[in-house]
Amino acid sequence: MAFEEILYDIEDGIATITLNRPDKLNAWTRVMEREVRMALEEASGDDAVRVIVLTGAGRGYCAGADMSSLNKTALKGAEGRNAELETIPVGPVAGGLDLPKDFARRNTYYPTVPKPIIAAINGPCAGIGLVLTLYADMRFASDAAMFTTAFSRRGLVAEHGISWMLPQLVGPANALDLLMSARKVRADEALQMGLVNKVFPAATFMDDVRAYATELATLVSPRSMRVMKQQIYAAMLQDLDTAVEVGDHEMTLSFDSEDFKEGVDHFIEKRAPAFTGR
């Protein structure tokens, strides 16, 4: 599959999607949006892929929406923008997780991908670039990364569900701070407030990210990851009683799975696991 604005690579069970406009700090375009969607669909249906890493080429992760696109939107107005957006695919990924429609909108569909997505934030991450990382399952940052919501400094507002998702991660007060001020936040502060899971040195960043991804790809049941991912995102819109019932039901199904048998066998036999995902 050929792409214009991203790179797609599979190695050792890890699919790496790289935003590839380094001269523009990987500013987000409609082409990039379509291609990331295509790559996530491809990785979702590929049994050779256990984990997905999303990162940026060069020194940036994603500097937000391409300013030329924003300028065109300003000239066209809301009607022109809405007409353009009609060409963008929506809905869950094909064969993806069965989640509420909240996770099936234009930019909220990442949770329907049945494999873990790690956002490897190697540099500046702003606007729509930040929004999309929130829908990844984990966020790892280089100590050279910088974050900003950016919207308020462009006369815009919280879009694509960031008004709901950001408080889930950092709490309402931090979310209001980040959205209203649009100030720049360094990786250490992002870690402290829960915006990212881990911070690694820039010099070894992708090696450290791949080391973690490799553990998921080689030591963990793909079936377990798939079911737990669905449980977590579904539970965000459930009450506790429902989450308990779902968990108990899924645990019963797990006892009959190939991966449960392999999980016990490899532990007893003191060997590396050979999970099938079934």
N, C-alpha and C positions, 0 to 999 in steps of 0.2 A: 504494500500500500504506500503510495507516494504522497508526501505532504509538502506544503509550501512554507508554513510558518511554525511547525513543530518538528522535533525529531522523536522517533519511536524505536526503542531498542529492547530486546529481551535477552537476559543473561542470567543463568543460575536461578530460574524461577522468578526473577524480578523484571517487571516491565517498567522501563523508565521513559516517561513522557517529558520532553524538554521544550519549553517555550523558546522559540529560536528567532528572536529579533534583537540580538544583543546590542546592536547600534542604537536601538530605541528603548533600552532597558526592558525589552519584552513587553512593551505596551500592548494592551489587549485590543484585538480587532475582531470583526465578524468572522473573518477567515480562521483566525486562531480559535475562536469559540467553536466553530463547526468541527475543526480538526481535532481538538481535545475531546469533543464528544465522540467522534469516530474512533479515536484511539482507546477511549475508555470502553466503548462497545466491543472493540476487538479484544482487549485484554479480558473483559468479562467472560467472553465465550471461549477463551483459549485455555485448555487444561494445562498447558505448560507454564502458565502464569499463576503464581501464588500470591504475589504482593505487587502493588503499583506504587511507584515513586513519581511525584510531579515536581519538577524543578525548572530553573531558568538557565539559559546559556549566558556566558559572560559574567559580569559583575552584578547583574540585577536578577531579581525573581520576576516581578511584574510591577511596573511603575504605574499601573492603573490603565484607564481607557486611553487609547491613542488620541492625542489632542486634536489631530485633524478630523477624527470622527466626531469629537465633541463640538468642534467648530461647525461641521456640517449639520449636526443636530440642532445647534443654536439657530442656524439659518432656516432649516426646514420646519422646526417647531415640533410639537408633540405628535401631530398627525403624520408627518413624514417619518418620524422615528418609529411609530407604531406600525406603519406599513412595512418598514424594513425588517422589523422584528418578526413579522409573520413568516419569514423565510427560515427562522431558526428552529431546529427541532425541539420539541418539548416532550415531557413524559419520562417514565423510568427507562433505564437501559433495557434493551431486549434480553429477556431471560433473567432479569435482575430480581432483587429482593421485593417481596410483596409488602410494601409500606403504604401508609396513608398518602393521599394525593398531595399533601403538604410537601412531600419529598419527591414530587414528580413535575415540578415547575421548571422553567427555563434554566435557572441556575441553582436549583436546590436538589438536583437529581443525584449528586455524587453518593449519598447514602444508599441508593438502590444498586450501586455496583457491588456484586457479591464477594468482593475481595478487599482487603484493607488498602486504603489509599493514604500514603504518607506525603504530606506537603514538605518538601525539602527547601526551605526558604533561605537561599544563598546570598541575598542582597536586598535592596529596596523593595518593599512590598506595600502598595498603596491602592486606595480606591477599590475598584472591582477585583484587583489582584488579592487584596486582603479579604474581601467578601468570599471569594472562592475557596481560600484556605480554610475558612470556618466550616465548610461542608466536607473537607477532608476528614479522615478519621483521627489523624494525628498530625501535629505540626512541629517539625524540628527546625531550629534556626541556627544559622551561622552567627558567630559573635560579631560579624560585620553587618548583619541584617538590620534594617530600619523599617518601622511600621508607621503608617498614617492612614486614617480613614479618608481624608482629603475632601469629602463631599461639601462640608460647610464652607470651605474656602473657595469653592467653585459655584456657590449659590445653589447647591443641590441638597438633598436630604438622604436619610438612611434608606437604601434600596435593596431589592432582592432578598428581603427577609433578615438583613443584618440587625434590624431593630429587635428581632426575636432571638436570633442565634448568638449574637455577641453577648448579651446578658447571661445566656446559658453558660458561657465559658468564663466570663470575668465578673459577673454580677452587674446589677443595674447602675450603680454609682460609677464604676470604671467604664462601663459602656457609654454613659452620658458624657463622661470626661473625654473619651476618645472620639466620640462623634461630634460633640459640640466644639471642642477646641481644634480638632484635626491636627493636633501637635504631633511631632515626630517622637517615636518611642524606640529606644534601643532594645536589643535582644534581652539584656539582663532584666529590664523592667517588664518586658513582655512575659518572661518566664515567671517573675514574681507574681504577676496578676493572673496567671493561668491562660494567657493568650497562646503560648506555645508550651509543648511538653518538655522539650530538651533544648539545650544550647551547646553546640560543639565549636571548637576552634576553626576559624576559616581555613587554616592550612590543611586540616584533615577532614573537612566537613563531609564531603561526599563519601569518603571511606568510612566514616563513623555512621552515616545514614545507612550505607549498604551493609555494614556489619549487623545493625539492628534488623534490617529487612531480611538479611540472610537467615537470621535466627527464626523469623516467622516462616520463611519459605522452606526451611529444612527440619525444624524441630516441633512444629505446631500442626495440629490437624486442620486442614482447609475446611472441613465440614464444621468443626467447632467455631472457627473464625467467622464463617458465613452465618451460622445460626446466631452467634452472640452479637454480630453486627446488627442483624435484624432485630434482635431483642432490645438492644440499647436504643436504637432510633424509634422503634415502636413505643417503647416505654416512656419516651419523652412526651408522648401524647396519651398515656394511659394512667389509671390510678394504680395504687400499690396492689390491690387485690387482683386485678387483671394481670399485672406483671408476674405475680406469684403463680397464678394458674398457668400462664403461658410457659414460665420456666419449668414448672413441674411436668407439664406435658412434653416439652422438648427434651427434658432429661430422660424421660421414659423412652422416647424415640432414640436417644443417643445410645442407650444400652444395647440396642439391636443393630448398631452401625458397625461397618468394617473398621472405621477409625478407632472406635472404642476398644475393639479386640486388639488392634495393632498397638494402641496406647498401652495396654496392659502387657502384651507379649514383649514389646521391645524393652520395657522397664525390667521385667523379670529376666529376660535373656541378656540384659546389659549390652545392648547394641543400638545403633542409630535407628530412628523410626523410618518406616516406609509407608507413610500415610497415602491413601488413595483419594481422600475427599468424599468417600461414600460411607 
